[in-house]
Amino acid sequence: MSHYTSYISDNNIDYFDSENQLTATTRGKDNPVRSISELLNLEQFKSRLKLHQQGGTDYATFCTDCAENGIEGWKMDLNKMTCSYFDKTGKEVLVEQVPTL
């Protein structure tokens, strides 16, 4: 697996190989379908993301925060070790380097 993309609206995750071919999909279970805000509030999202990364929220709350702030999902690139958050149009709005040990 090279990367995966998580979608907030339905909790689906698509997994891709190094040639960008879809290899698997998991479907979200027991989670409500979320409506993604049309309005991107990047500064508020960054604040909520930081809180989540510090252990201040659980995963379900983080997903709600994403939806409320216009984040459709994220792509985790396991080769570059980056996490790219994107809006409803698919535009990357924030890219973070994933810490490694």
Biopython code that builds the backbone (N, CA, C, O; Angstrom):
import numpy as np
from Bio.PDB.StructureBuilder import StructureBuilder

atoms = [
    (1, "MET", "N", (0.843, -1.171, 0.000)),
    (1, "MET", "CA", (0.000, 0.000, 0.000)),
    (1, "MET", "C", (0.890, 1.237, 0.000)),
    (1, "MET", "O", (1.865, 1.331, 0.747)),
    (2, "SER", "N", (0.528, 2.167, -0.849)),
    (2, "SER", "CA", (1.272, 3.416, -0.996)),
    (2, "SER", "C", (0.607, 4.565, -0.245)),
    (2, "SER", "O", (1.276, 5.370, 0.403)),
    (3, "HIS", "N", (-0.717, 4.627, -0.344)),
    (3, "HIS", "CA", (-1.455, 5.690, 0.334)),
    (3, "HIS", "C", (-2.911, 5.281, 0.497)),
    (3, "HIS", "O", (-3.391, 4.335, -0.127)),
    (4, "TYR", "N", (-3.584, 6.015, 1.343)),
    (4, "TYR", "CA", (-5.024, 5.800, 1.487)),
    (4, "TYR", "C", (-5.712, 7.143, 1.624)),
    (4, "TYR", "O", (-5.106, 8.136, 2.027)),
    (5, "THR", "N", (-6.991, 7.153, 1.279)),
    (5, "THR", "CA", (-7.804, 8.359, 1.369)),
    (5, "THR", "C", (-9.020, 8.057, 2.227)),
    (5, "THR", "O", (-9.764, 7.109, 1.975)),
    (6, "SER", "N", (-9.205, 8.888, 3.250)),
    (6, "SER", "CA", (-10.347, 8.768, 4.162)),
    (6, "SER", "C", (-11.354, 9.862, 3.848)),
    (6, "SER", "O", (-10.986, 11.019, 3.649)),
    (7, "TYR", "N", (-12.624, 9.488, 3.807)),
    (7, "TYR", "CA", (-13.698, 10.428, 3.517)),
    (7, "TYR", "C", (-14.577, 10.602, 4.753)),
    (7, "TYR", "O", (-15.093, 9.630, 5.305)),
    (8, "ILE", "N", (-14.736, 11.839, 5.174)),
    (8, "ILE", "CA", (-15.492, 12.150, 6.376)),
    (8, "ILE", "C", (-16.985, 11.898, 6.202)),
    (8, "ILE", "O", (-17.646, 11.425, 7.127)),
    (9, "SER", "N", (-17.519, 12.207, 5.030)),
    (9, "SER", "CA", (-18.971, 12.149, 4.838)),
    (9, "SER", "C", (-19.554, 10.770, 5.131)),
    (9, "SER", "O", (-20.658, 10.677, 5.668)),
    (10, "ASP", "N", (-18.839, 9.697, 4.792)),
    (10, "ASP", "CA", (-19.375, 8.353, 4.991)),
    (10, "ASP", "C", (-18.398, 7.386, 5.673)),
    (10, "ASP", "O", (-18.687, 6.196, 5.799)),
    (11, "ASN", "N", (-17.254, 7.896, 6.107)),
    (11, "ASN", "CA", (-16.224, 7.099, 6.777)),
    (11, "ASN", "C", (-15.632, 5.992, 5.906)),
    (11, "ASN", "O", (-15.077, 5.026, 6.430)),
    (12, "ASN", "N", (-15.743, 6.120, 4.604)),
    (12, "ASN", "CA", (-15.113, 5.155, 3.710)),
    (12, "ASN", "C", (-13.627, 5.462, 3.584)),
    (12, "ASN", "O", (-13.205, 6.615, 3.681)),
    (13, "ILE", "N", (-12.845, 4.416, 3.368)),
    (13, "ILE", "CA", (-11.406, 4.563, 3.162)),
    (13, "ILE", "C", (-11.021, 3.760, 1.923)),
    (13, "ILE", "O", (-11.344, 2.577, 1.817)),
    (14, "ASP", "N", (-10.326, 4.412, 0.985)),
    (14, "ASP", "CA", (-9.814, 3.753, -0.223)),
    (14, "ASP", "C", (-8.309, 3.578, -0.080)),
    (14, "ASP", "O", (-7.604, 4.506, 0.316)),
    (15, "TYR", "N", (-7.817, 2.379, -0.404)),
    (15, "TYR", "CA", (-6.401, 2.044, -0.299)),
    (15, "TYR", "C", (-5.813, 1.858, -1.691)),
    (15, "TYR", "O", (-6.433, 1.232, -2.551)),
    (16, "PHE", "N", (-4.606, 2.405, -1.915)),
    (16, "PHE", "CA", (-3.979, 2.401, -3.235)),
    (16, "PHE", "C", (-2.577, 1.818, -3.174)),
    (16, "PHE", "O", (-1.884, 1.919, -2.162)),
    (17, "ASP", "N", (-2.169, 1.194, -4.303)),
    (17, "ASP", "CA", (-0.802, 0.681, -4.403)),
    (17, "ASP", "C", (0.114, 1.753, -4.979)),
    (17, "ASP", "O", (-0.318, 2.879, -5.229)),
    (18, "SER", "N", (1.375, 1.401, -5.186)),
    (18, "SER", "CA", (2.376, 2.368, -5.650)),
    (18, "SER", "C", (2.114, 2.872, -7.065)),
    (18, "SER", "O", (2.689, 3.879, -7.479)),
    (19, "GLU", "N", (1.253, 2.186, -7.810)),
    (19, "GLU", "CA", (0.901, 2.634, -9.151)),
    (19, "GLU", "C", (-0.451, 3.351, -9.168)),
    (19, "GLU", "O", (-1.071, 3.525, -10.217)),
    (20, "ASN", "N", (-0.884, 3.758, -7.982)),
    (20, "ASN", "CA", (-2.134, 4.508, -7.796)),
    (20, "ASN", "C", (-3.369, 3.706, -8.195)),
    (20, "ASN", "O", (-4.385, 4.281, -8.583)),
    (21, "GLN", "N", (-3.285, 2.397, -8.103)),
    (21, "GLN", "CA", (-4.419, 1.529, -8.382)),
    (21, "GLN", "C", (-5.142, 1.209, -7.081)),
    (21, "GLN", "O", (-4.512, 0.845, -6.089)),
    (22, "LEU", "N", (-6.457, 1.343, -7.086)),
    (22, "LEU", "CA", (-7.263, 1.024, -5.919)),
    (22, "LEU", "C", (-7.130, -0.463, -5.610)),
    (22, "LEU", "O", (-7.377, -1.306, -6.472)),
    (23, "THR", "N", (-6.742, -0.781, -4.382)),
    (23, "THR", "CA", (-6.563, -2.183, -4.016)),
    (23, "THR", "C", (-7.627, -2.683, -3.047)),
    (23, "THR", "O", (-7.908, -3.881, -2.993)),
    (24, "ALA", "N", (-8.221, -1.767, -2.281)),
    (24, "ALA", "CA", (-9.253, -2.161, -1.322)),
    (24, "ALA", "C", (-10.028, -0.927, -0.880)),
    (24, "ALA", "O", (-9.550, 0.203, -0.977)),
    (25, "THR", "N", (-11.223, -1.176, -0.399)),
    (25, "THR", "CA", (-12.053, -0.117, 0.171)),
    (25, "THR", "C", (-12.726, -0.667, 1.413)),
    (25, "THR", "O", (-13.248, -1.782, 1.411)),
    (26, "THR", "N", (-12.707, 0.119, 2.464)),
    (26, "THR", "CA", (-13.489, -0.238, 3.643)),
    (26, "THR", "C", (-14.652, 0.741, 3.717)),
    (26, "THR", "O", (-14.506, 1.930, 3.435)),
    (27, "ARG", "N", (-15.790, 0.221, 4.097)),
    (27, "ARG", "CA", (-16.988, 1.041, 4.197)),
    (27, "ARG", "C", (-17.240, 1.354, 5.666)),
    (27, "ARG", "O", (-17.162, 0.474, 6.523)),
    (28, "GLY", "N", (-17.544, 2.625, 5.945)),
    (28, "GLY", "CA", (-17.820, 3.039, 7.320)),
    (28, "GLY", "C", (-19.022, 2.302, 7.876)),
    (28, "GLY", "O", (-20.007, 2.085, 7.170)),
    (29, "LYS", "N", (-18.941, 1.914, 9.155)),
    (29, "LYS", "CA", (-20.032, 1.199, 9.805)),
    (29, "LYS", "C", (-20.504, 1.996, 11.016)),
    (29, "LYS", "O", (-19.718, 2.679, 11.672)),
    (30, "ASP", "N", (-21.760, 1.901, 11.291)),
    (30, "ASP", "CA", (-22.332, 2.443, 12.528)),
    (30, "ASP", "C", (-21.997, 3.909, 12.768)),
    (30, "ASP", "O", (-22.021, 4.368, 13.911)),
    (31, "ASN", "N", (-21.691, 4.637, 11.727)),
    (31, "ASN", "CA", (-21.394, 6.057, 11.870)),
    (31, "ASN", "C", (-22.342, 6.845, 10.989)),
    (31, "ASN", "O", (-22.631, 6.444, 9.862)),
    (32, "PRO", "N", (-22.821, 7.955, 11.496)),
    (32, "PRO", "CA", (-23.762, 8.737, 10.688)),
    (32, "PRO", "C", (-23.082, 9.351, 9.474)),
    (32, "PRO", "O", (-21.899, 9.689, 9.506)),
    (33, "VAL", "N", (-23.852, 9.486, 8.410)),
    (33, "VAL", "CA", (-23.344, 10.201, 7.241)),
    (33, "VAL", "C", (-23.293, 11.666, 7.626)),
    (33, "VAL", "O", (-24.268, 12.214, 8.141)),
    (34, "ARG", "N", (-22.165, 12.294, 7.379)),
    (34, "ARG", "CA", (-21.980, 13.693, 7.764)),
    (34, "ARG", "C", (-22.098, 14.593, 6.550)),
    (34, "ARG", "O", (-21.616, 14.271, 5.464)),
    (35, "SER", "N", (-22.737, 15.708, 6.752)),
    (35, "SER", "CA", (-22.814, 16.732, 5.721)),
    (35, "SER", "C", (-21.586, 17.629, 5.877)),
    (35, "SER", "O", (-21.313, 18.139, 6.964)),
    (36, "ILE", "N", (-20.863, 17.813, 4.797)),
    (36, "ILE", "CA", (-19.654, 18.636, 4.822)),
    (36, "ILE", "C", (-20.029, 20.082, 4.530)),
    (36, "ILE", "O", (-20.710, 20.367, 3.545)),
    (37, "SER", "N", (-19.590, 20.979, 5.378)),
    (37, "SER", "CA", (-19.885, 22.392, 5.194)),
    (37, "SER", "C", (-19.330, 22.889, 3.860)),
    (37, "SER", "O", (-18.228, 22.520, 3.454)),
    (38, "GLU", "N", (-20.098, 23.714, 3.205)),
    (38, "GLU", "CA", (-19.650, 24.332, 1.952)),
    (38, "GLU", "C", (-18.547, 25.352, 2.225)),
    (38, "GLU", "O", (-17.712, 25.621, 1.361)),
    (39, "LEU", "N", (-18.552, 25.915, 3.428)),
    (39, "LEU", "CA", (-17.615, 26.968, 3.793)),
    (39, "LEU", "C", (-16.398, 26.379, 4.493)),
    (39, "LEU", "O", (-16.527, 25.744, 5.540)),
    (40, "LEU", "N", (-15.233, 26.584, 3.927)),
    (40, "LEU", "CA", (-13.986, 26.131, 4.540)),
    (40, "LEU", "C", (-13.578, 27.142, 5.609)),
    (40, "LEU", "O", (-13.442, 28.334, 5.329)),
    (41, "ASN", "N", (-13.385, 26.662, 6.823)),
    (41, "ASN", "CA", (-12.885, 27.487, 7.914)),
    (41, "ASN", "C", (-11.555, 26.871, 8.354)),
    (41, "ASN", "O", (-11.492, 26.131, 9.336)),
    (42, "LEU", "N", (-10.502, 27.191, 7.609)),
    (42, "LEU", "CA", (-9.210, 26.545, 7.808)),
    (42, "LEU", "C", (-8.604, 26.852, 9.167)),
    (42, "LEU", "O", (-8.038, 25.958, 9.797)),
    (43, "GLU", "N", (-8.705, 28.070, 9.632)),
    (43, "GLU", "CA", (-8.107, 28.419, 10.925)),
    (43, "GLU", "C", (-8.792, 27.673, 12.068)),
    (43, "GLU", "O", (-8.124, 27.192, 12.984)),
    (44, "GLN", "N", (-10.107, 27.577, 12.018)),
    (44, "GLN", "CA", (-10.826, 26.821, 13.051)),
    (44, "GLN", "C", (-10.471, 25.337, 12.949)),
    (44, "GLN", "O", (-10.304, 24.670, 13.970)),
    (45, "PHE", "N", (-10.354, 24.817, 11.722)),
    (45, "PHE", "CA", (-9.976, 23.420, 11.558)),
    (45, "PHE", "C", (-8.592, 23.159, 12.145)),
    (45, "PHE", "O", (-8.396, 22.164, 12.843)),
    (46, "LYS", "N", (-7.640, 24.034, 11.874)),
    (46, "LYS", "CA", (-6.286, 23.866, 12.417)),
    (46, "LYS", "C", (-6.311, 23.811, 13.938)),
    (46, "LYS", "O", (-5.599, 23.015, 14.550)),
    (47, "SER", "N", (-7.132, 24.658, 14.541)),
    (47, "SER", "CA", (-7.258, 24.682, 15.995)),
    (47, "SER", "C", (-7.821, 23.360, 16.516)),
    (47, "SER", "O", (-7.312, 22.810, 17.492)),
    (48, "ARG", "N", (-8.866, 22.853, 15.870)),
    (48, "ARG", "CA", (-9.484, 21.584, 16.280)),
    (48, "ARG", "C", (-8.556, 20.402, 16.005)),
    (48, "ARG", "O", (-8.520, 19.448, 16.782)),
    (49, "LEU", "N", (-7.808, 20.461, 14.909)),
    (49, "LEU", "CA", (-6.838, 19.410, 14.583)),
    (49, "LEU", "C", (-5.765, 19.338, 15.659)),
    (49, "LEU", "O", (-5.417, 18.252, 16.123)),
    (50, "LYS", "N", (-5.248, 20.478, 16.050)),
    (50, "LYS", "CA", (-4.213, 20.518, 17.091)),
    (50, "LYS", "C", (-4.745, 19.920, 18.393)),
    (50, "LYS", "O", (-4.067, 19.129, 19.049)),
    (51, "LEU", "N", (-5.974, 20.310, 18.757)),
    (51, "LEU", "CA", (-6.584, 19.754, 19.964)),
    (51, "LEU", "C", (-6.693, 18.238, 19.862)),
    (51, "LEU", "O", (-6.386, 17.532, 20.822)),
    (52, "HIS", "N", (-7.122, 17.735, 18.721)),
    (52, "HIS", "CA", (-7.250, 16.287, 18.522)),
    (52, "HIS", "C", (-5.883, 15.600, 18.619)),
    (52, "HIS", "O", (-5.753, 14.551, 19.250)),
    (53, "GLN", "N", (-4.879, 16.192, 17.995)),
    (53, "GLN", "CA", (-3.540, 15.604, 18.010)),
    (53, "GLN", "C", (-2.940, 15.563, 19.418)),
    (53, "GLN", "O", (-2.066, 14.745, 19.707)),
    (54, "GLN", "N", (-3.413, 16.444, 20.275)),
    (54, "GLN", "CA", (-2.948, 16.475, 21.661)),
    (54, "GLN", "C", (-3.790, 15.576, 22.571)),
    (54, "GLN", "O", (-3.583, 15.544, 23.784)),
    (55, "GLY", "N", (-4.740, 14.848, 21.975)),
    (55, "GLY", "CA", (-5.562, 13.922, 22.745)),
    (55, "GLY", "C", (-6.805, 14.545, 23.349)),
    (55, "GLY", "O", (-7.444, 13.936, 24.207)),
    (56, "GLY", "N", (-7.165, 15.755, 22.916)),
    (56, "GLY", "CA", (-8.299, 16.461, 23.492)),
    (56, "GLY", "C", (-9.652, 16.068, 22.944)),
    (56, "GLY", "O", (-10.676, 16.455, 23.508)),
    (57, "THR", "N", (-9.688, 15.305, 21.852)),
    (57, "THR", "CA", (-10.957, 14.832, 21.296)),
    (57, "THR", "C", (-10.809, 13.392, 20.830)),
    (57, "THR", "O", (-9.702, 12.920, 20.569)),
    (58, "ASP", "N", (-11.936, 12.702, 20.731)),
    (58, "ASP", "CA", (-11.909, 11.347, 20.175)),
    (58, "ASP", "C", (-12.083, 11.425, 18.652)),
    (58, "ASP", "O", (-12.296, 12.502, 18.097)),
    (59, "TYR", "N", (-11.990, 10.282, 17.997)),
    (59, "TYR", "CA", (-12.040, 10.243, 16.532)),
    (59, "TYR", "C", (-13.373, 10.746, 15.989)),
    (59, "TYR", "O", (-13.404, 11.494, 15.011)),
    (60, "ALA", "N", (-14.480, 10.336, 16.624)),
    (60, "ALA", "CA", (-15.809, 10.762, 16.146)),
    (60, "ALA", "C", (-15.950, 12.282, 16.235)),
    (60, "ALA", "O", (-16.496, 12.903, 15.323)),
    (61, "THR", "N", (-15.471, 12.880, 17.310)),
    (61, "THR", "CA", (-15.521, 14.333, 17.461)),
    (61, "THR", "C", (-14.658, 14.998, 16.406)),
    (61, "THR", "O", (-15.051, 16.008, 15.823)),
    (62, "PHE", "N", (-13.484, 14.436, 16.160)),
    (62, "PHE", "CA", (-12.599, 14.994, 15.139)),
    (62, "PHE", "C", (-13.274, 14.969, 13.769)),
    (62, "PHE", "O", (-13.178, 15.938, 13.015)),
    (63, "CYS", "N", (-13.949, 13.882, 13.444)),
    (63, "CYS", "CA", (-14.641, 13.796, 12.152)),
    (63, "CYS", "C", (-15.750, 14.841, 12.056)),
    (63, "CYS", "O", (-15.939, 15.445, 11.001)),
    (64, "THR", "N", (-16.477, 15.058, 13.136)),
    (64, "THR", "CA", (-17.502, 16.100, 13.158)),
    (64, "THR", "C", (-16.866, 17.470, 12.972)),
    (64, "THR", "O", (-17.391, 18.306, 12.236)),
    (65, "ASP", "N", (-15.731, 17.705, 13.639)),
    (65, "ASP", "CA", (-15.009, 18.976, 13.482)),
    (65, "ASP", "C", (-14.595, 19.182, 12.033)),
    (65, "ASP", "O", (-14.700, 20.289, 11.506)),
    (66, "CYS", "N", (-14.124, 18.122, 11.388)),
    (66, "CYS", "CA", (-13.745, 18.221, 9.975)),
    (66, "CYS", "C", (-14.943, 18.660, 9.145)),
    (66, "CYS", "O", (-14.857, 19.616, 8.374)),
    (67, "ALA", "N", (-16.057, 17.960, 9.304)),
    (67, "ALA", "CA", (-17.257, 18.247, 8.515)),
    (67, "ALA", "C", (-17.743, 19.677, 8.736)),
    (67, "ALA", "O", (-18.088, 20.373, 7.781)),
    (68, "GLU", "N", (-17.770, 20.109, 9.982)),
    (68, "GLU", "CA", (-18.258, 21.454, 10.300)),
    (68, "GLU", "C", (-17.362, 22.554, 9.737)),
    (68, "GLU", "O", (-17.812, 23.679, 9.518)),
    (69, "ASN", "N", (-16.098, 22.223, 9.507)),
    (69, "ASN", "CA", (-15.139, 23.223, 9.025)),
    (69, "ASN", "C", (-14.789, 23.059, 7.552)),
    (69, "ASN", "O", (-13.832, 23.666, 7.072)),
    (70, "GLY", "N", (-15.562, 22.238, 6.826)),
    (70, "GLY", "CA", (-15.405, 22.132, 5.380)),
    (70, "GLY", "C", (-14.338, 21.172, 4.899)),
    (70, "GLY", "O", (-13.910, 21.250, 3.747)),
    (71, "ILE", "N", (-13.898, 20.262, 5.767)),
    (71, "ILE", "CA", (-12.890, 19.265, 5.378)),
    (71, "ILE", "C", (-13.610, 17.986, 4.960)),
    (71, "ILE", "O", (-14.320, 17.378, 5.761)),
    (72, "GLU", "N", (-13.426, 17.582, 3.712)),
    (72, "GLU", "CA", (-14.063, 16.378, 3.168)),
    (72, "GLU", "C", (-13.310, 15.121, 3.588)),
    (72, "GLU", "O", (-13.910, 14.059, 3.756)),
    (73, "GLY", "N", (-11.983, 15.244, 3.759)),
    (73, "GLY", "CA", (-11.208, 14.068, 4.130)),
    (73, "GLY", "C", (-9.725, 14.345, 4.084)),
    (73, "GLY", "O", (-9.282, 15.493, 4.059)),
    (74, "TRP", "N", (-8.958, 13.244, 4.073)),
    (74, "TRP", "CA", (-7.509, 13.380, 4.016)),
    (74, "TRP", "C", (-6.886, 12.206, 3.278)),
    (74, "TRP", "O", (-7.439, 11.109, 3.204)),
    (75, "LYS", "N", (-5.710, 12.490, 2.738)),
    (75, "LYS", "CA", (-4.916, 11.460, 2.059)),
    (75, "LYS", "C", (-3.631, 11.274, 2.859)),
    (75, "LYS", "O", (-2.893, 12.228, 3.106)),
    (76, "MET", "N", (-3.380, 10.035, 3.257)),
    (76, "MET", "CA", (-2.166, 9.696, 3.978)),
    (76, "MET", "C", (-1.208, 9.032, 2.995)),
    (76, "MET", "O", (-1.468, 7.930, 2.512)),
    (77, "ASP", "N", (-0.100, 9.710, 2.702)),
    (77, "ASP", "CA", (0.920, 9.181, 1.796)),
    (77, "ASP", "C", (1.995, 8.511, 2.639)),
    (77, "ASP", "O", (2.740, 9.179, 3.356)),
    (78, "LEU", "N", (2.070, 7.185, 2.548)),
    (78, "LEU", "CA", (2.989, 6.422, 3.386)),
    (78, "LEU", "C", (4.420, 6.438, 2.876)),
    (78, "LEU", "O", (5.329, 6.026, 3.596)),
    (79, "ASN", "N", (4.643, 6.902, 1.656)),
    (79, "ASN", "CA", (6.002, 7.044, 1.140)),
    (79, "ASN", "C", (6.599, 8.392, 1.535)),
    (79, "ASN", "O", (7.737, 8.467, 1.999)),
    (80, "LYS", "N", (5.820, 9.450, 1.346)),
    (80, "LYS", "CA", (6.279, 10.797, 1.696)),
    (80, "LYS", "C", (6.088, 11.093, 3.180)),
    (80, "LYS", "O", (6.663, 12.043, 3.712)),
    (81, "MET", "N", (5.273, 10.270, 3.842)),
    (81, "MET", "CA", (4.906, 10.473, 5.243)),
    (81, "MET", "C", (4.267, 11.848, 5.436)),
    (81, "MET", "O", (4.667, 12.633, 6.296)),
    (82, "THR", "N", (3.247, 12.110, 4.593)),
    (82, "THR", "CA", (2.471, 13.337, 4.701)),
    (82, "THR", "C", (0.997, 12.994, 4.831)),
    (82, "THR", "O", (0.535, 11.936, 4.404)),
    (83, "CYS", "N", (0.277, 13.932, 5.439)),
    (83, "CYS", "CA", (-1.173, 13.845, 5.531)),
    (83, "CYS", "C", (-1.715, 15.127, 4.919)),
    (83, "CYS", "O", (-1.421, 16.223, 5.396)),
    (84, "SER", "N", (-2.509, 14.986, 3.861)),
    (84, "SER", "CA", (-3.049, 16.128, 3.130)),
    (84, "SER", "C", (-4.559, 16.181, 3.320)),
    (84, "SER", "O", (-5.274, 15.266, 2.912)),
    (85, "TYR", "N", (-5.036, 17.239, 3.929)),
    (85, "TYR", "CA", (-6.463, 17.446, 4.139)),
    (85, "TYR", "C", (-7.033, 18.183, 2.934)),
    (85, "TYR", "O", (-6.389, 19.078, 2.386)),
    (86, "PHE", "N", (-8.250, 17.802, 2.519)),
    (86, "PHE", "CA", (-8.837, 18.421, 1.334)),
    (86, "PHE", "C", (-10.289, 18.820, 1.581)),
    (86, "PHE", "O", (-10.968, 18.272, 2.450)),
    (87, "ASP", "N", (-10.744, 19.800, 0.782)),
    (87, "ASP", "CA", (-12.113, 20.301, 0.909)),
    (87, "ASP", "C", (-13.051, 19.545, -0.030)),
    (87, "ASP", "O", (-12.656, 18.554, -0.644)),
    (88, "LYS", "N", (-14.287, 20.015, -0.139)),
    (88, "LYS", "CA", (-15.302, 19.330, -0.955)),
    (88, "LYS", "C", (-14.959, 19.281, -2.433)),
    (88, "LYS", "O", (-15.435, 18.402, -3.151)),
    (89, "THR", "N", (-14.135, 20.220, -2.898)),
    (89, "THR", "CA", (-13.750, 20.231, -4.307)),
    (89, "THR", "C", (-12.539, 19.331, -4.570)),
    (89, "THR", "O", (-12.129, 19.164, -5.719)),
    (90, "GLY", "N", (-11.967, 18.754, -3.512)),
    (90, "GLY", "CA", (-10.776, 17.918, -3.652)),
    (90, "GLY", "C", (-9.477, 18.700, -3.556)),
    (90, "GLY", "O", (-8.395, 18.129, -3.693)),
    (91, "LYS", "N", (-9.576, 19.995, -3.323)),
    (91, "LYS", "CA", (-8.390, 20.848, -3.220)),
    (91, "LYS", "C", (-7.695, 20.622, -1.874)),
    (91, "LYS", "O", (-8.330, 20.665, -0.821)),
    (92, "GLU", "N", (-6.373, 20.380, -1.927)),
    (92, "GLU", "CA", (-5.601, 20.262, -0.702)),
    (92, "GLU", "C", (-5.563, 21.622, -0.019)),
    (92, "GLU", "O", (-5.213, 22.628, -0.637)),
    (93, "VAL", "N", (-5.922, 21.645, 1.252)),
    (93, "VAL", "CA", (-5.944, 22.908, 1.990)),
    (93, "VAL", "C", (-4.922, 22.930, 3.125)),
    (93, "VAL", "O", (-4.625, 23.992, 3.672)),
    (94, "LEU", "N", (-4.387, 21.769, 3.477)),
    (94, "LEU", "CA", (-3.374, 21.680, 4.527)),
    (94, "LEU", "C", (-2.603, 20.391, 4.346)),
    (94, "LEU", "O", (-3.194, 19.323, 4.189)),
    (95, "VAL", "N", (-1.263, 20.491, 4.369)),
    (95, "VAL", "CA", (-0.414, 19.312, 4.272)),
    (95, "VAL", "C", (0.510, 19.310, 5.492)),
    (95, "VAL", "O", (1.180, 20.301, 5.781)),
    (96, "GLU", "N", (0.531, 18.188, 6.193)),
    (96, "GLU", "CA", (1.378, 18.041, 7.369)),
    (96, "GLU", "C", (2.373, 16.910, 7.165)),
    (96, "GLU", "O", (2.063, 15.903, 6.529)),
    (97, "GLN", "N", (3.542, 17.080, 7.697)),
    (97, "GLN", "CA", (4.536, 16.008, 7.735)),
    (97, "GLN", "C", (4.192, 15.116, 8.929)),
    (97, "GLN", "O", (3.992, 15.617, 10.036)),
    (98, "VAL", "N", (4.124, 13.820, 8.717)),
    (98, "VAL", "CA", (3.826, 12.888, 9.800)),
    (98, "VAL", "C", (5.116, 12.638, 10.569)),
    (98, "VAL", "O", (6.134, 12.287, 9.974)),
    (99, "PRO", "N", (5.082, 12.818, 11.898)),
    (99, "PRO", "CA", (6.300, 12.594, 12.678)),
    (99, "PRO", "C", (6.727, 11.132, 12.625)),
    (99, "PRO", "O", (5.893, 10.228, 12.655)),
    (100, "THR", "N", (8.006, 10.919, 12.549)),
    (100, "THR", "CA", (8.551, 9.560, 12.587)),
    (100, "THR", "C", (9.555, 9.468, 13.733)),
    (100, "THR", "O", (10.152, 10.466, 14.138)),
    (101, "LEU", "N", (9.726, 8.271, 14.237)),
    (101, "LEU", "CA", (10.668, 8.062, 15.342)),
    (101, "LEU", "C", (12.051, 7.792, 14.837)),
    (101, "LEU", "O", (12.970, 7.592, 15.632)),
]
sb = StructureBuilder()
sb.init_structure("model")
sb.init_model(0)
sb.init_chain("A")
sb.init_seg("    ")
for serial, (resi, resn, name, xyz) in enumerate(atoms, 1):
    if name == "N":
        sb.init_residue(resn, " ", resi, " ")
    sb.init_atom(name, np.array(xyz, "f"), 0.0, 1.0, " ", f" {name:<3s}", serial, name[0])
structure = sb.get_structure()
